[in-house]
Each structure stands twice: as structure tokens, then as C-alpha cells.
């Protein structure tokens, strides 16, 4: 969204952002893709660069629609990932200089493992086991062989 809005004059950014948000309000990938093309066609007369950027990044922008619905809310935003990166950066800057690469990997790995535990154990789990199992289900709802082997 930031990249798209940077191609639009400041006075039109609010309206363009509202129009683009309509893409993410769609229930499935096919309707979101159709809405994206409608939005891009509507933007093209005034904001050609924005329309081209939107169509070039269509599959990347809508990738979260390929996942089960209960996971989309968590996947459509990169905020948790950015927050995690910020915490790793903050903790590594406290140390300053690491004696070797392994010590940096140990600290970052410990932070990532701690975050994984927090996401797995808390009442508001980031992803449940059941929702993760649904990732491998084809459209018909039957689990694939890999999922059956894991369970």
C-alpha cells in the first residue's frame, strides 16, 4: 500500500487507499482478483503508474487469499513480522559487537524460539494446529497424502 500510494499525489492518497482497500474486502481469491482489475482500470486514466504497480503485484498482494480464511487476517499484514524484526534489531544493538557469527545466531535464534513459544501457547494462538493442517487440503476438503503421513 505504501509503495502504491507513493505513486499518487498526496491530495488523492486517501481516496485511492479507500478504493484499494475494497480489494481486500472480497471473500475469495477470484473475486479479489476481479476487483483488483476493476480498481486498476479505474485508476489508469489519472494514475497510470499506480494502476501498473497494482497489476504487476497482483499475485503477491493477494497471496494470502490462498490460505484458509481463519489465517488470512494474520497473513494479510506484515505488522507482526515487522514487530519481530524490530525486537531482534533492538536486542542485537544492545549487545553491540558479537565475538563471532555463532553468538549472533544463538541470540537471534533464542528470540525467534521465544516468539514461537509465545504464539503457540498463549490464549490467542497465532495459528492453531487445525488451521495449519487445512493448508494442505485441496479444494474438495480431502487431506493430501503428506498431511496424512504427518498426522
N, C-alpha and C positions, 0 to 999 in steps of 0.2 A: 504494500500500500504506500509506504514511504517513497519507494522508487517511482511509482506511478504518479503520485502527487507532485513529485519534484519536476515533472514534465509539464505541469499545468500552472497557469498564473495563480498567484496567491488568492486573488479575488474569487476564483472559481473552484478552489480546492474543496470547500465544504460541500458544494453541490455534487462534484464529481465523486467525492468519498461516499456520499449517501447513495448515489446511483450504483457504485461498485459494490457496496455492502449488500445490495439486493441479490447479487450473485450467490453469496454465502447463505442466504436465507432459503435456498432451494432444498428440497427433500432428498435429492439423489444426484449422482454424477451427471446423468444425461440431461436433466433439466437445468442443472447448474451450468453445464457447457453451453446449452442453448441460450440461457440468459447472458452468459459471458459474451457470446457472439452478438446478441442484440445490443448489449451495452457498448461493445466495441464499435458496432455500426453507428450507434447514436453519438459516440464521441468523435468519430472520424472526421466529420466536417469541420469542427472547431479545434480539436486536439488530436491531430494525426499521430504524433509521437506517443501519446498515451494509449491510443487505440492499438497501435502496433505492438507496444510493450505488453499490453494486456493479452493480445492474441498469441504472442511469442511465448509467454509464460503460462499459458492456459493450463497445460497439464501439470506443471509444478504447483500452481496456485490451487488447483482442485484435487491434488493428490490425496488429501485427507478424506475425500468422498469415497475412496475405495475401501476404507476401513469400516468396521461395524459402527452403527450410529452412536452407541454409548461412548465410543472413543473419539469421535470427531471433535467434540467440544475441547478435548485436551490437545488434539493434534493440529487444529487449525491455527493455533497461535504458537509463536516461538518464545513467549514470555517465560515459561518455566526453564527452558534451556538457557535463555539469556541470564536469568537469575542465577542458575547453577554456574555458568561461566564466570559471572561477576564474583561469586563466592570463592571459586578456585583462584581467581586472579588476586582477590583480596588476601587470601591466606598465603599464597606464594610470595606476595610482596612483603608480607610481614617477615618472612624468613630472609628475604633479600638474595643472598648468594648461596646456592646449593653446592655442596662439596663434589657431587657427581650427579650424573643423569638418573641413576637408580634412586637416589634420595628424593628427587623431584617426582619421579613416577610413584614412589611409595606414598608421598603426601597427597598427590592428586588422586591416586587410586583409593586412598583411605577416605577422602572427601566424597568421591563417587559412590563408594560402597555404603557410606553413611547415608547419603541421599537415597540410594536404592532401598536400604532398610526402612527409612522413614516413609517412602512411598508405598512399600509393601505392607507395613504393619499398622499404620495409622487408620483411624476410622474412615477417613476419606481417601481410600486407596486410589493411587493414580490410575492403575489398570488392574482389574481383577483377573484371576486365572481364567474364569469363564469367558470373559471378553477377549482375552488373548487367544484362547482356543478357537473362538469364532473367526479369527483372521484367516485361518486356513480352510474355512468352509467355502465350497463353491456356491454358486447361486442357488442350487437345489436344496442346500442345507445339509447334505451328507458330508461328514468329515473325510478329508483325504487320508490316504494310507499313512502319511507321515505323522499326522495328528494321532491316529490310532496307535501307531508304534510308540509314540511318546507317552501317551496315557496308559 
